[in-house]
Amino acid sequence: MTDYLTTPQGRRIAYNRSAGQGPGLVFLGGFKSDMGGTKALHLEAWAQAQNRAFLRFDYSGHGESSGDFLDGCIGDWFADALAAITMLTIGPQVLVGSSMGGWISLLVARTIPERVAGFIGIAPAPDFTEDSMWDRFTEAQQHELSTKGFVAKPSDYSPEPYILTRKLIEDGRNHLVLRSPLTLPFPVRILQGTADTDVPSSVALRLLEHVKSPDAQLLLVKDADHRFSTPVCLDLMTRTVAETTL
């Protein structure tokens, strides 16, 4: 059953929480995704079968949470995640972040490392607003963003284009994680498909090389795409969670 949390910023965040043993698991979804996605539900079912505490939630402007997506930015969604984790979980948590959720997870881990028992990034996309959006815009698109406040980009996941706002890009620059040291004092696993055209393998490799961790690994899955939701990929996700948190 969906419950709601009011964050310190006054946003109403939808979540589903399952009781169980620790360390708990928290699933953090991607850009314009919601907590009802295939990976979140698969991990929830696995966690319940293993009697593991589990939390999934929608960022503001996503899914069942309050707010308009176009008003949001990385800082807002990071604050939502931080509130959900600190207010709805107890003890160390394993953060399982998909795409943008990987970036949000890294921000959480950098802020409250004592509450993090592990990080599993599924095609994680740290700093994507700068590296995959702004840097790939044409001069005309950069000018349009600066003057109009937004630019429209075609999407492979929706018939409607993504509207990318100046707020999203400018705020993202305040939350970059690949430009300064990033210490993650717990197991780190990065799961990446070689056929991912949204977040290429080079991003995963860059993240692996950048983090300082006593136990960091990158696992590549041949021909897997950005969704990373085939039975093989889902099984790898749960096996990685199990092996990382024994």
Sequence and secondary structure as in RCSB ss.txt:
>XXXX:A:sequence
MTDYLTTPQGRRIAYNRSAGQGPGLVFLGGFKSDMGGTKALHLEAWAQAQNRAFLRFDYSGHGESSGDFLDGCIG
DWFADALAAITMLTIGPQVLVGSSMGGWISLLVARTIPERVAGFIGIAPAPDFTEDSMWDRFTEAQQHELSTKGF
VAKPSDYSPEPYILTRKLIEDGRNHLVLRSPLTLPFPVRILQGTADTDVPSSVALRLLEHVKSPDAQLLLVKDAD
HRFSTPVCLDLMTRTVAETTL
>XXXX:A:secstr
  EEEE TTS EEEEEEE  EEEEEEEE  TT  TTSHHHHHHHHHHHHTTEEEEEE  TTSTTSSS GGG  HH
HHHHHHHHHHHHH  S EEEEEETHHHHHHHHHHHH GGGEEEEEEES  TTHIIIIIGGGS HHHHHHHHHHSE
EEE  SS SS EEEEHHHHHHHTTS SSSS EE  S EEEEEETT SSS HHHHHHHHHHEE SSEEEEEETT  
TT  SHHHHHHHHHHHHHH  
